Amino acid sequence: DIQLTQSPSFLSASLGDRVSITCRASQGIDNFLAWYQQKPGKAPRLLIYAASTLQGGVPSRFSGSGSGTEFTLTINSLQPEDFATYYCQQLNTYPRAFGQGTKLEIK
Amino acid sequence: QVQLVESGGGVVQPGGSLRLSCAASGFTFNTYAIHWVRQAPGKGLEWVTAIWSDGNEKHYAESVKDRFTISRDNSKNMVYLQMKSLTVEDTAVYFCAREGVDYQDGIGFYYEDYWGQGTLVIVSS
């Protein structure tokens, strides 16, 4: 089974900052990777799929990159609504897997 | 608009059973795979199971294999998750999610684009 490891697990940043979250897969998954945002008590929200394709309605300050085993989610110019937990998910094979999450907090 | 609504959660004793339901509306249900994802209190997301649009193919996480069964009724726009031999480790909010696909250069890229609000399952004596 494929495992995903996100880093860091916690990230503290200020409004207007640029931040990056890394997701590493235990084996190559081409670019079959998605990123989700989750706020407390809410369902996850799809941000990016195919490693770099922005889901409709998602602000352009979010971007994704990577292929194979290493992927990055970048958020430019952090806004108040961006403070949340972020998850990557591999969609290359079953069983599907999520990373353990990265909690982005306000500094 | 696309809607997924879970129900059936509650408190159950260890070793017990429970059936969750996911009611879908606002899209052509019989053309989409549906997944269940769970989240234990204060923990991350865990993928649980998926069923293809025609119900002919199903996949399970190792942690629930042989205990959970996913099914669907395309005439009712419903997906079900039958859970048995429940343990405290199954305590979680259970979300159902629709699987979307985007074809790029002939390759299908999948994702979970719509999610329900979740239903809470508590396994406790």
Contacts between the chains, C-beta under 8 A, distances in Angstrom:
chain1	res1	chain2	res2	distance
A	1	B	62	7.3
A	31	B	109	7.7
A	32	B	109	6.6
A	32	B	110	7.4
A	34	B	111	4.6
A	34	B	112	7.4
A	36	B	45	7.6
A	36	B	112	7.7
A	38	B	45	7.5
A	43	B	95	5.7
A	43	B	97	7.9
A	43	B	115	3.7
A	43	B	116	6.6
A	43	B	117	6.1
A	43	B	118	6.2
A	44	B	37	7.7
A	44	B	45	6.6
A	44	B	95	7.6
A	44	B	97	8.0
A	44	B	112	7.5
A	44	B	115	5.9
A	45	B	115	7.8
A	46	B	111	5.6
A	46	B	112	6.4
A	46	B	113	5.1
A	49	B	102	6.7
A	49	B	109	5.6
A	49	B	110	7.5
A	49	B	111	3.8
A	50	B	102	6.7
A	50	B	104	6.2
A	50	B	109	3.9
A	50	B	111	8.0
A	53	B	102	6.7
A	53	B	104	7.4
A	53	B	109	7.1
A	55	B	111	7.5
A	55	B	113	7.0
A	85	B	44	7.9
A	87	B	44	6.7
A	87	B	45	5.5
A	89	B	45	7.7
A	89	B	47	7.5
A	89	B	112	7.6
A	91	B	109	7.3
A	91	B	110	4.6
A	91	B	111	6.6
A	94	B	50	7.2
A	94	B	59	4.1
A	95	B	47	6.2
A	95	B	59	6.4
A	95	B	60	7.3
A	95	B	61	5.0
A	95	B	62	6.8
A	96	B	35	7.4
A	96	B	47	4.2
A	96	B	50	7.2
A	96	B	59	7.9
A	97	B	47	6.2
A	98	B	37	7.8
A	98	B	44	6.3
A	98	B	45	4.4
A	98	B	46	6.8
A	98	B	47	6.2
A	99	B	44	7.6
A	100	B	44	5.0
A	101	B	44	4.3
A	101	B	45	7.3
